Every structure is written in C-alpha cells, then in structure tokens.
Amino acid sequence: MKLYSVSDGPPSLACRQALKALKIDYELIDVDFGKGEHMTKEYEELNPQKEIPVLVDDDLTMGESNAILQYLGDKYDTAGKLYPKDPKSRAIVNHRLCFNLALYYRNISEYVMAPIFFDYQRTPLGLKKMKMGLDIFETYLKRDNSTYAAGNDLTIADFPLVTATMCLEAIDFKLGPWPRVEKWYNNFKTKYPDLWEIAAGGMREISHFEKNPPDLSHMDHPIHPVRK
C-alpha cells in the first residue's frame, strides 16, 4: 500500500492517522506541494483531480480523503470500532465526514490555508463562515452529549475534524467560545498522543508558513490565483 501525501495537508494527515490507528503497513510518499509535484502529468495519472492524498492498494488507486477513510474502515477495521457496522452509528460517522468536507474544513481552509498559500485575503465574511462551522460542530457535540465527533468512541470521523481544527491552532485562533469543541480537541490530544503527533507535525509547518509565506509564484495553478 502507498499513500501519496502532503506533509501539512489536513486530508493527508487524517488518512495517515487512520492508517496508524488501524496498524496498516504502507509506504508514505511525500508530494512536494511547494514544487508543484501534484500538478505534474505523472501525478495526474494517479489522480486526474490533481489533489492530495491518493491511496494505492493493489489494483485500487483513489483520491478523496473521505473515500479513503471509508475504504480503510471497510476493509481493515474488521471489528467495526473505528467505522461502525451498525447502520445508525455508521450514518452519524458518514454525516460528520460530509459535514467536515462540505462546511467545517472548507470554511477553515478558505480562512486559514488559502491566504497562506495563494492570493486570498482573510475577510470578515470568511471569519463569520468559519465561526458558523464551529457553532454547528459545538451544537452536534452538545446535542448528542458525545465525547468524540460521532459518539462516545473514536471513529474515522474524528481524524479529518481534528486535522481541520489544528489549522486554527496553527494561527493561534482560540477555541474558548466553543467549549465542547475545545474539550473534544484536547481530549483527542491526551488520549491519542501518537495520532495527535501526526497532526502536530503538519501544524508546525502551517504555523511556520503563516509567519513565512512560501513563494509559489513559479506554480501555474488552474484554479487558485497564486500570490505574486
């Protein structure tokens, strides 16, 4: 098995956490975002979307971190601990994965990550949208009175939500107004330090780039305007 991963990318880090939690042996292949390795013809053959990560497992090659997490859970979590087999429990996990992808990480990424790497500005609207995501996550944790993102046990849903939230810590954004999110986040760090260290490595890089924005002017990106 191979995982093509970027060292500070929350979706990549979430997949690495799942692989470690499931004790799966794999080869980690670092994709250098700064050099634009994800924009090459060679990488496009792996993932026409030119996004990171990509998982290769025998004859299966796939992108999309949510799909990777679900595949790993289906194939390798035979006990159903990280990816429950009960339909209702699994539905909540799938919901949280969708919530993170469609709203939570999306809003965090637009506010935190895009201005670091591309020609975007942090705006009051972006901050409002990011806080909206935190408000909703706080509501889910309160409504279900849950210790983890999708219940009282760790699941694959926690990995992308944790790696999204660490982006906020990277820019020293405080979670105090969202006490349940803050408690969930700190609990993960305490209970799973080996998994947290994967996220922490990415967080240190993001924090560095926040203070020292990388020069990506050489990169020809088809969607995002590059900072000049």
C-alpha positions in Angstrom: 0.0 0.0 0.0 1.1 3.5 -0.8 -0.2 6.9 0.4 0.8 10.0 -1.6 0.6 12.7 1.0 1.5 16.3 1.6 3.1 16.9 5.0 0.9 19.8 6.1 -2.4 18.9 4.4 -5.2 18.1 6.8 -6.8 15.5 4.4 -3.5 13.7 4.1 -2.8 13.8 7.8 -6.3 12.4 8.5 -5.5 9.4 6.3 -2.2 8.9 8.0 -3.9 8.8 11.4 -6.4 6.2 10.1 -3.5 4.0 8.8 -1.7 4.3 12.1 -4.8 3.6 14.2 -5.5 0.5 12.1 -1.9 -0.6 12.2 -1.6 -0.9 8.5 1.9 -1.1 6.9 2.3 1.3 4.0 4.8 3.4 2.1 4.4 7.1 2.7 5.3 9.1 -0.5 5.7 12.8 0.1 4.3 15.1 -2.6 6.0 18.4 -2.5 3.2 21.0 -2.9 5.7 23.9 -3.0 7.4 22.4 -6.1 4.0 21.7 -7.7 4.6 18.0 -7.8 0.8 17.5 -7.6 0.4 19.4 -10.9 2.7 17.1 -13.0 1.5 14.7 -15.7 2.8 11.8 -13.6 0.7 12.7 -10.7 -2.3 13.4 -12.9 -2.2 9.8 -14.0 -2.8 8.8 -10.3 -5.4 11.5 -9.7 -6.9 13.5 -12.6 -8.2 15.9 -9.9 -4.6 16.7 -9.0 -5.5 16.7 -5.4 -3.7 15.1 -2.4 -3.9 12.5 -0.9 -4.0 9.4 -3.1 -4.1 5.8 -1.9 -2.8 2.9 -3.9 -3.7 -0.6 -2.6 -3.0 -3.3 -5.0 -5.0 -2.5 -8.1 -7.1 0.2 -6.4 -5.9 3.8 -6.9 -8.2 6.5 -5.4 -8.2 10.1 -4.2 -10.7 11.9 -2.0 -9.8 11.5 1.7 -13.3 10.7 2.9 -13.5 7.8 0.4 -10.0 6.6 1.5 -11.0 6.7 5.2 -14.2 4.8 4.5 -12.4 2.2 2.3 -9.8 1.6 5.0 -12.5 1.2 7.6 -14.5 -1.2 5.4 -11.5 -3.4 4.5 -9.3 -3.3 7.6 -11.5 -2.4 10.6 -13.0 -5.9 10.9 -14.2 -5.3 14.4 -16.1 -2.1 13.4 -14.5 0.0 16.1 -13.4 3.0 14.0 -16.0 2.5 11.3 -19.1 1.0 13.0 -21.1 -1.6 11.1 -24.4 -0.7 12.7 -26.3 1.4 10.2 -27.3 4.2 12.5 -23.9 4.6 14.1 -22.3 4.4 10.6 -24.7 7.1 9.3 -23.5 9.5 12.0 -19.9 8.9 11.1 -20.7 9.4 7.4 -22.5 12.6 8.3 -19.6 14.0 10.2 -17.3 13.2 7.3 -19.6 15.0 5.0 -20.0 17.9 7.4 -16.3 18.3 7.6 -15.8 18.2 3.9 -18.7 20.4 2.8 -18.6 23.0 5.6 -16.2 22.7 8.5 -12.8 22.2 6.8 -14.0 24.0 3.7 -14.6 27.2 5.7 -11.4 26.7 7.8 -9.3 26.1 4.7 -10.7 29.2 3.0 -9.9 31.4 6.0 -6.6 29.8 7.2 -4.9 27.9 4.4 -5.8 29.8 1.2 -4.3 33.1 2.3 -1.1 31.4 3.3 -0.5 29.7 0.0 -2.5 31.7 -2.5 -3.6 35.3 -3.3 -6.6 35.4 -0.9 -7.3 37.7 1.9 -8.8 36.9 5.3 -12.1 38.8 5.4 -14.9 39.4 8.0 -17.1 37.1 5.9 -14.6 34.3 5.9 -14.3 34.6 9.7 -18.1 34.6 10.0 -18.3 31.4 7.9 -15.5 29.7 9.9 -17.3 30.6 13.2 -20.5 29.2 11.8 -18.8 25.9 11.3 -17.6 25.9 14.8 -21.0 26.8 16.1 -22.6 23.9 14.2 -19.9 21.4 15.5 -20.5 22.7 19.0 -24.2 22.0 18.6 -23.7 18.5 17.4 -21.4 17.7 20.4 -23.9 19.3 22.8 -27.0 17.7 21.2 -25.5 14.2 21.4 -23.5 14.8 24.6 -20.7 12.9 22.9 -17.1 12.6 23.8 -16.0 12.2 20.2 -17.2 13.6 16.9 -19.7 10.8 16.1 -20.5 9.3 19.6 -18.6 8.2 22.6 -16.0 6.2 20.8 -13.2 7.3 18.5 -14.1 6.8 14.8 -12.6 7.8 11.4 -14.8 10.9 11.6 -12.5 12.4 14.3 -9.4 12.3 12.1 -10.4 14.9 9.5 -12.2 17.1 12.1 -9.1 17.1 14.3 -6.8 17.9 11.4 -9.1 20.7 10.3 -9.2 22.1 13.8 -5.4 22.0 14.2 -5.3 24.7 11.4 -6.9 27.1 13.9 -4.3 26.3 16.5 -1.6 26.9 13.9 -2.7 30.5 13.6 -3.3 30.8 17.3 -7.1 31.1 16.9 -8.7 30.3 20.3 -11.5 27.8 20.8 -12.7 29.2 24.1 -16.1 30.3 22.8 -16.7 26.7 21.7 -16.1 24.8 25.0 -17.3 21.4 23.7 -15.2 21.6 20.6 -12.2 22.6 22.7 -12.8 19.8 25.1 -13.1 17.2 22.3 -10.0 18.5 20.6 -7.9 18.5 23.8 -9.2 15.1 24.8 -8.0 13.7 21.4 -4.5 15.0 22.1 -4.4 13.5 25.6 -5.9 10.1 24.7 -4.2 9.5 21.4 -0.8 11.3 21.5 0.7 9.1 18.8 -2.1 10.1 16.4 -2.0 13.7 17.5 1.7 13.9 16.7 0.8 13.3 13.1 -1.4 16.3 13.1 1.1 18.3 15.2 3.8 17.9 12.6 1.5 19.5 10.0 0.5 22.2 12.4 4.1 23.2 13.0 4.6 23.6 9.3 1.4 25.7 8.8 2.5 27.9 11.7 5.8 28.4 10.1 4.3 29.3 6.7 1.8 31.6 8.5 4.8 33.7 9.6 6.9 33.0 6.5 4.6 32.6 3.4 6.1 30.3 0.8 6.9 31.7 -2.7 4.6 29.8 -5.1 4.9 32.3 -7.9 6.5 29.6 -10.1 3.4 27.4 -9.8 0.8 27.6 -12.6 -2.4 26.6 -10.7 -5.5 26.3 -12.8 -8.0 27.3 -10.1 -6.3 29.3 -7.3 -4.6 32.6 -8.1 -1.0 32.4 -6.9 0.4 35.2 -4.7 2.9 37.3 -6.7 
